[in-house]
Amino acid sequence: MEHDLDSAYTLLSEHFYYFGRSPMELPEHLRPIIHEGRAHKSDKNDPYVEAFVEWITSEFKPNRLYGMLCDMPQTWERVQIGGRP
């Protein structure tokens, strides 16, 4: 916890989906929300919100790690990672 909260920017949530090193491929109809480069799209993703929520809630359970943390060192310890429901 000391490491996780030792930043100027920390996201705290009671409802999340974390994919870390194992990002999931979006369905074709949601790919327009993918943004490459700098800045963000502000409200340009608004038309996709409902479809995105429907997709993620039907494919994954909330509050699980679906991939290892990006900066976590490799370890031999067994870690529980959530699979697809």
C-alpha positions as YAML, in Angstrom:
chain: A
units: angstrom
residues:
- id: 1
  name: MET
  ca: [0.00, 0.00, 0.00]
- id: 2
  name: GLU
  ca: [2.88, 2.37, 0.79]
- id: 3
  name: HIS
  ca: [4.23, 1.93, -2.76]
- id: 4
  name: ASP
  ca: [0.78, 2.17, -4.40]
- id: 5
  name: LEU
  ca: [-0.10, 5.41, -2.65]
- id: 6
  name: ASP
  ca: [3.34, 6.99, -3.02]
- id: 7
  name: SER
  ca: [2.41, 9.00, -6.10]
- id: 8
  name: ALA
  ca: [0.82, 12.33, -6.84]
- id: 9
  name: TYR
  ca: [-1.79, 10.42, -8.85]
- id: 10
  name: THR
  ca: [-3.43, 7.30, -7.46]
- id: 11
  name: LEU
  ca: [-6.68, 5.79, -8.67]
- id: 12
  name: LEU
  ca: [-8.88, 4.32, -5.95]
- id: 13
  name: SER
  ca: [-11.97, 2.42, -6.96]
- id: 14
  name: GLU
  ca: [-14.55, -0.01, -5.67]
- id: 15
  name: HIS
  ca: [-15.45, -1.08, -9.22]
- id: 16
  name: PHE
  ca: [-12.71, -1.85, -11.73]
- id: 17
  name: TYR
  ca: [-11.40, -4.20, -14.41]
- id: 18
  name: TYR
  ca: [-7.59, -4.44, -14.50]
- id: 19
  name: PHE
  ca: [-5.85, -6.03, -17.49]
- id: 20
  name: GLY
  ca: [-2.28, -4.82, -16.88]
- id: 21
  name: ARG
  ca: [0.14, -6.71, -19.13]
- id: 22
  name: SER
  ca: [-2.72, -8.70, -20.69]
- id: 23
  name: PRO
  ca: [-4.97, -6.25, -22.54]
- id: 24
  name: MET
  ca: [-8.10, -7.68, -24.14]
- id: 25
  name: GLU
  ca: [-8.92, -7.07, -27.76]
- id: 26
  name: LEU
  ca: [-12.00, -4.94, -28.22]
- id: 27
  name: PRO
  ca: [-14.77, -6.17, -30.49]
- id: 28
  name: GLU
  ca: [-14.75, -4.56, -33.92]
- id: 29
  name: HIS
  ca: [-17.75, -2.31, -33.17]
- id: 30
  name: LEU
  ca: [-15.89, -0.73, -30.20]
- id: 31
  name: ARG
  ca: [-12.55, -0.10, -31.88]
- id: 32
  name: PRO
  ca: [-13.30, 3.55, -32.72]
- id: 33
  name: ILE
  ca: [-12.78, 4.33, -29.01]
- id: 34
  name: ILE
  ca: [-9.10, 3.39, -29.30]
- id: 35
  name: HIS
  ca: [-7.05, 6.55, -29.31]
- id: 36
  name: GLU
  ca: [-3.44, 6.65, -30.39]
- id: 37
  name: GLY
  ca: [-1.15, 9.54, -29.68]
- id: 38
  name: ARG
  ca: [-1.40, 12.41, -27.26]
- id: 39
  name: ALA
  ca: [-4.43, 14.02, -25.67]
- id: 40
  name: HIS
  ca: [-7.84, 12.46, -25.25]
- id: 41
  name: LYS
  ca: [-11.07, 12.44, -27.18]
- id: 42
  name: SER
  ca: [-13.26, 14.12, -24.53]
- id: 43
  name: ASP
  ca: [-16.87, 13.38, -25.55]
- id: 44
  name: LYS
  ca: [-16.16, 11.59, -28.84]
- id: 45
  name: ASN
  ca: [-16.62, 8.21, -27.13]
- id: 46
  name: ASP
  ca: [-20.07, 9.08, -25.79]
- id: 47
  name: PRO
  ca: [-21.91, 7.08, -28.50]
- id: 48
  name: TYR
  ca: [-20.00, 3.94, -27.44]
- id: 49
  name: VAL
  ca: [-20.55, 4.05, -23.67]
- id: 50
  name: GLU
  ca: [-23.61, 1.82, -23.56]
- id: 51
  name: ALA
  ca: [-22.14, -0.78, -25.94]
- id: 52
  name: PHE
  ca: [-18.82, -0.79, -24.03]
- id: 53
  name: VAL
  ca: [-20.52, -1.30, -20.66]
- id: 54
  name: GLU
  ca: [-22.63, -4.10, -22.13]
- id: 55
  name: TRP
  ca: [-19.53, -5.80, -23.57]
- id: 56
  name: ILE
  ca: [-17.28, -5.55, -20.51]
- id: 57
  name: THR
  ca: [-19.96, -6.61, -18.03]
- id: 58
  name: SER
  ca: [-20.93, -9.62, -20.16]
- id: 59
  name: GLU
  ca: [-17.32, -10.80, -20.62]
- id: 60
  name: PHE
  ca: [-15.66, -10.01, -17.29]
- id: 61
  name: LYS
  ca: [-16.42, -9.84, -13.59]
- id: 62
  name: PRO
  ca: [-15.59, -6.54, -11.86]
- id: 63
  name: ASN
  ca: [-12.92, -6.05, -9.19]
- id: 64
  name: ARG
  ca: [-10.49, -8.62, -10.55]
- id: 65
  name: LEU
  ca: [-6.98, -8.64, -11.93]
- id: 66
  name: TYR
  ca: [-7.04, -10.17, -15.40]
- id: 67
  name: GLY
  ca: [-3.32, -9.59, -15.94]
- id: 68
  name: MET
  ca: [-0.19, -8.92, -13.95]
- id: 69
  name: LEU
  ca: [0.59, -5.35, -13.00]
- id: 70
  name: CYS
  ca: [2.70, -3.65, -15.64]
- id: 71
  name: ASP
  ca: [5.64, -2.85, -13.37]
- id: 72
  name: MET
  ca: [5.43, -5.90, -11.12]
- id: 73
  name: PRO
  ca: [8.63, -7.97, -11.09]
- id: 74
  name: GLN
  ca: [8.44, -11.58, -12.17]
- id: 75
  name: THR
  ca: [7.94, -13.92, -9.22]
- id: 76
  name: TRP
  ca: [7.55, -17.62, -8.60]
- id: 77
  name: GLU
  ca: [4.81, -17.03, -6.07]
- id: 78
  name: ARG
  ca: [1.35, -18.15, -7.07]
- id: 79
  name: VAL
  ca: [-0.87, -15.18, -7.82]
- id: 80
  name: GLN
  ca: [-4.64, -15.45, -8.31]
- id: 81
  name: ILE
  ca: [-5.60, -13.89, -11.64]
- id: 82
  name: GLY
  ca: [-9.26, -13.73, -12.64]
- id: 83
  name: GLY
  ca: [-10.12, -15.52, -15.88]
- id: 84
  name: ARG
  ca: [-13.12, -15.03, -18.03]
- id: 85
  name: PRO
  ca: [-16.31, -15.95, -16.16]
...
